[in-house]
Amino acid sequence: MQDLEFSEIVGLICKEDSRFDRKAYDFVRQALDHTVKELKRKQPERTGKSQHVTGAELLNGIRDYALDRFGPLTKTLLNTWGIRRCSDFGDIVFNLIEYNVFSKTESDRREDFADIYDFDEAFVKPFQPAGTRRSRGASSGA
């Protein structure tokens, strides 16, 4: 699908469902491409087979791609696009499925994107200094 077509489809989706910024759809499409490439690299037996990924695989790929691309600003940026939880990614994916941009199998469901990880754990904690996780006044000798 050409970018112009994708952009037009995203415009239609955003008119129907204004919860997410247009940039969120571009990001999910890029993250899906990244995820497929990474899965093929890590699991060479997938080469030549369907490029289908599960909801959990996509969410893990989204997390890795976002952290690599946006670093400590990831959660803030996702929130500005209207994405606050894993199920929001599922809503974006299923909006794209409804417009035949993405495809799905019979077993794919929106629920596959529910609660795979907590956004603070996934996008904030990796950038917190290790010392801030310890309680104050804790002695090191025991």
Residue frames as qw, qx, qy, qz and C-alpha x, y, z in Angstrom:
[[0.000, 0.889, 0.458, 0.000, 0.00, 0.00, 0.00],
 [0.401, 0.488, -0.026, 0.775, 1.38, 3.38, -0.95],
 [0.251, -0.219, -0.483, 0.810, 1.89, 6.03, 1.73],
 [0.251, -0.074, -0.149, -0.954, -0.64, 8.36, 0.11],
 [0.612, -0.288, -0.615, -0.405, -3.30, 5.66, 0.30],
 [0.534, -0.282, -0.670, 0.432, -2.35, 4.87, 3.89],
 [0.093, -0.078, -0.247, 0.961, -2.53, 8.55, 4.80],
 [0.428, -0.180, -0.333, -0.821, -5.98, 8.86, 3.25],
 [0.649, -0.312, -0.685, -0.110, -7.23, 5.78, 5.09],
 [0.405, -0.224, -0.558, 0.688, -5.86, 7.07, 8.39],
 [0.133, -0.064, 0.005, -0.989, -7.69, 10.34, 7.73],
 [0.597, -0.273, -0.499, -0.566, -10.95, 8.43, 7.33],
 [0.626, -0.277, -0.682, 0.258, -10.30, 6.40, 10.47],
 [0.257, -0.105, -0.396, 0.875, -9.53, 9.54, 12.49],
 [0.343, -0.208, -0.189, -0.896, -12.82, 11.11, 11.37],
 [0.726, -0.315, -0.521, -0.320, -14.68, 8.09, 12.74],
 [0.797, -0.484, -0.268, 0.242, -12.50, 7.52, 15.81],
 [0.199, 0.860, -0.177, 0.436, -10.73, 10.65, 17.03],
 [0.770, -0.633, 0.038, 0.065, -9.16, 9.04, 20.13],
 [0.759, -0.276, 0.291, 0.513, -5.75, 8.62, 18.51],
 [0.078, 0.790, -0.281, -0.540, -3.50, 11.03, 16.63],
 [0.797, 0.567, -0.153, -0.142, -2.67, 10.22, 13.01],
 [0.184, 0.690, -0.686, 0.143, 0.96, 9.78, 14.06],
 [0.615, -0.270, 0.675, -0.304, -0.07, 6.83, 16.23],
 [0.890, 0.357, 0.224, -0.173, -1.18, 4.94, 13.13],
 [0.530, 0.736, -0.412, 0.086, 2.08, 5.66, 11.32],
 [0.201, -0.596, 0.722, -0.286, 4.00, 4.52, 14.38],
 [0.790, -0.055, 0.549, -0.269, 2.05, 1.24, 14.67],
 [0.840, 0.538, -0.027, -0.068, 2.65, 0.49, 11.00],
 [0.320, 0.733, -0.562, 0.210, 6.38, 1.12, 11.40],
 [0.435, -0.450, 0.697, -0.350, 6.47, -0.92, 14.61],
 [0.914, 0.161, 0.302, -0.219, 4.75, -3.83, 12.85],
 [0.701, 0.645, -0.294, 0.081, 7.41, -3.77, 10.10],
 [0.014, -0.666, 0.664, -0.340, 10.11, -3.70, 12.78],
 [0.700, -0.244, 0.562, -0.366, 8.48, -6.59, 14.66],
 [0.928, 0.347, 0.066, -0.122, 8.21, -8.79, 11.57],
 [0.516, 0.691, -0.462, 0.207, 11.87, -8.18, 10.71],
 [0.229, -0.569, 0.679, -0.404, 13.00, -8.92, 14.28],
 [0.844, -0.071, 0.427, -0.317, 10.94, -12.11, 14.51],
 [0.872, 0.476, -0.112, 0.007, 12.40, -13.35, 11.22],
 [0.271, 0.708, -0.572, 0.314, 15.90, -12.51, 12.44],
 [0.388, -0.430, 0.685, -0.441, 15.41, -14.28, 15.79],
 [0.711, 0.106, 0.664, -0.208, 13.38, -17.17, 14.34],
 [0.084, 0.401, -0.643, -0.647, 14.75, -17.96, 10.87],
 [0.178, 0.228, 0.952, 0.103, 12.18, -20.75, 10.49],
 [0.274, 0.693, 0.461, -0.482, 9.55, -18.01, 10.05],
 [0.043, 0.483, -0.455, -0.747, 11.19, -16.86, 6.80],
 [0.184, 0.010, -0.805, -0.564, 8.92, -17.52, 3.86],
 [0.113, -0.485, -0.858, 0.130, 5.92, -18.15, 6.07],
 [0.102, -0.847, -0.425, -0.303, 3.09, -15.78, 6.78],
 [0.263, 0.368, -0.303, 0.839, 4.16, -12.47, 8.28],
 [0.549, -0.661, -0.317, -0.402, 1.35, -12.71, 10.83],
 [0.244, 0.222, -0.663, 0.672, 2.26, -11.77, 14.38],
 [0.376, -0.584, -0.714, 0.093, 0.18, -12.24, 17.50],
 [0.204, -0.915, -0.140, -0.319, -1.06, -9.35, 19.62],
 [0.695, -0.673, 0.112, 0.225, 1.54, -10.13, 22.30],
 [0.723, 0.054, 0.269, 0.634, 4.34, -10.34, 19.73],
 [0.240, 0.721, 0.244, 0.603, 3.31, -7.01, 18.25],
 [0.404, -0.900, -0.064, -0.148, 3.09, -5.34, 21.66],
 [0.755, -0.466, 0.188, 0.421, 6.56, -6.56, 22.58],
 [0.580, 0.308, 0.318, 0.684, 7.86, -5.31, 19.23],
 [0.025, -0.879, -0.226, -0.419, 6.12, -1.97, 19.77],
 [0.587, -0.797, 0.029, 0.136, 7.77, -1.64, 23.18],
 [0.735, -0.214, 0.276, 0.581, 11.25, -2.41, 21.82],
 [0.413, 0.528, 0.359, 0.649, 10.82, -0.16, 18.79],
 [0.180, -0.920, -0.203, -0.281, 9.43, 2.73, 20.85],
 [0.643, -0.706, 0.096, 0.280, 12.17, 2.56, 23.48],
 [0.677, -0.013, 0.337, 0.654, 14.84, 2.43, 20.80],
 [0.282, 0.605, 0.384, 0.638, 13.32, 5.28, 18.82],
 [0.197, -0.815, -0.151, -0.523, 12.09, 7.63, 21.57],
 [0.404, 0.193, -0.632, 0.633, 13.99, 6.61, 24.72],
 [0.126, -0.275, -0.685, 0.663, 12.81, 8.21, 27.97],
 [0.306, 0.178, -0.010, -0.935, 10.22, 10.30, 26.09],
 [0.165, -0.118, -0.911, -0.360, 8.32, 7.21, 24.93],
 [0.075, -0.524, -0.808, 0.260, 5.45, 7.24, 27.43],
 [0.057, 0.576, 0.167, -0.798, 4.96, 11.00, 27.13],
 [0.174, 0.261, -0.563, -0.764, 4.87, 10.84, 23.35],
 [0.154, -0.253, -0.931, -0.212, 2.48, 7.87, 23.27],
 [0.033, -0.575, -0.646, 0.500, 0.20, 9.68, 25.72],
 [0.132, 0.490, -0.081, -0.858, 0.11, 12.78, 23.49],
 [0.259, 0.091, -0.745, -0.608, -1.04, 10.51, 20.66],
 [0.721, -0.191, -0.021, -0.665, -3.86, 9.18, 22.88],
 [0.805, 0.052, -0.590, 0.022, -2.19, 5.87, 23.70],
 [0.352, -0.639, 0.434, -0.528, -2.22, 5.10, 27.42],
 [0.696, -0.228, 0.646, -0.215, -2.48, 1.29, 27.64],
 [0.252, -0.159, 0.879, 0.371, -1.85, -1.82, 25.57],
 [0.389, 0.530, 0.749, -0.077, -5.50, -2.11, 24.57],
 [0.242, 0.819, -0.013, -0.520, -5.18, 1.25, 22.78],
 [0.027, -0.445, 0.755, 0.482, -2.69, -0.38, 20.40],
 [0.284, 0.237, 0.927, 0.057, -5.27, -3.12, 19.86],
 [0.333, 0.750, 0.421, -0.387, -7.90, -0.53, 18.97],
 [0.148, 0.724, -0.393, -0.547, -5.53, 1.05, 16.44],
 [0.149, -0.196, 0.918, 0.312, -4.71, -2.34, 14.92],
 [0.297, 0.435, 0.848, -0.062, -8.37, -3.29, 14.63],
 [0.294, 0.788, 0.113, -0.528, -9.23, 0.09, 13.10],
 [0.105, 0.574, -0.642, -0.498, -6.62, -0.68, 10.44],
 [0.236, 0.070, 0.963, 0.107, -8.03, -4.19, 10.00],
 [0.378, 0.629, 0.570, -0.369, -11.51, -2.76, 9.41],
 [0.363, 0.819, -0.138, -0.423, -10.07, -0.73, 6.51],
 [0.949, 0.275, 0.099, 0.117, -8.14, -3.74, 5.14],
 [0.173, 0.857, -0.466, 0.139, -4.75, -2.18, 5.82],
 [0.162, -0.387, 0.882, -0.212, -3.82, -5.02, 8.22],
 [0.712, -0.075, -0.576, -0.394, -5.19, -8.53, 8.11],
 [0.467, -0.398, 0.626, -0.482, -6.13, -10.93, 10.88],
 [0.269, 0.017, -0.955, -0.120, -6.66, -14.61, 11.45],
 [0.569, -0.482, -0.535, -0.396, -9.82, -16.18, 12.83],
 [0.674, -0.424, -0.497, 0.345, -8.23, -16.38, 16.27],
 [0.292, 0.158, -0.164, 0.929, -7.14, -12.71, 16.51],
 [0.273, -0.788, -0.547, -0.071, -9.16, -10.61, 18.98],
 [0.015, -0.828, 0.123, -0.546, -8.95, -7.16, 20.52],
 [0.753, -0.638, 0.094, -0.130, -8.54, -8.86, 23.88],
 [0.894, 0.121, -0.085, 0.423, -5.15, -10.17, 22.70],
 [0.344, 0.560, -0.147, 0.739, -3.85, -6.65, 23.38],
 [0.511, -0.769, -0.091, -0.373, -5.18, -6.31, 26.92],
 [0.596, -0.740, 0.282, -0.135, -2.79, -5.87, 29.83],
 [0.891, 0.271, -0.225, 0.286, 0.35, -7.37, 28.30],
 [0.557, -0.039, -0.328, 0.762, 2.45, -4.81, 30.16],
 [0.198, -0.870, -0.327, 0.313, 2.05, -1.72, 32.31],
 [0.441, 0.822, 0.030, 0.360, 3.17, 1.50, 30.59],
 [0.292, -0.888, 0.330, -0.133, 5.16, 2.74, 33.60],
 [0.803, -0.322, 0.478, 0.154, 6.98, -0.60, 33.88],
 [0.779, 0.384, 0.370, 0.330, 7.62, -0.78, 30.14],
 [0.429, 0.731, 0.151, 0.508, 8.43, 2.83, 29.26],
 [0.210, -0.906, 0.166, -0.329, 9.46, 4.67, 32.45],
 [0.821, -0.525, 0.219, 0.043, 11.22, 2.15, 34.69],
 [0.872, 0.216, 0.078, 0.432, 14.03, 1.32, 32.22],
 [0.357, 0.656, -0.067, 0.662, 15.23, 4.93, 32.50],
 [0.518, -0.819, 0.037, -0.245, 15.00, 5.34, 36.28],
 [0.183, 0.613, -0.700, 0.318, 18.27, 5.28, 38.18],
 [0.661, -0.125, -0.737, 0.065, 18.69, 2.02, 40.09],
 [0.229, 0.011, -0.601, 0.766, 19.19, 3.90, 43.38],
 [0.388, -0.144, 0.049, -0.909, 15.70, 5.42, 43.30],
 [0.726, -0.169, -0.556, -0.368, 14.11, 1.98, 43.63],
 [0.518, -0.096, -0.713, 0.462, 15.63, 1.36, 47.10],
 [0.391, -0.836, -0.366, -0.115, 13.91, 2.60, 50.21],
 [0.109, 0.765, -0.331, 0.542, 15.58, 5.42, 52.09],
 [0.445, -0.617, 0.494, -0.421, 17.52, 4.53, 55.19],
 [0.995, -0.006, -0.056, -0.080, 17.90, 0.88, 54.29],
 [0.383, -0.708, 0.577, 0.140, 21.15, -0.50, 55.59],
 [0.649, 0.502, -0.528, -0.221, 23.37, -2.50, 53.33],
 [0.118, 0.334, -0.899, 0.258, 24.56, -4.88, 56.04],
 [0.803, -0.203, 0.038, -0.560, 22.49, -7.86, 57.01]]
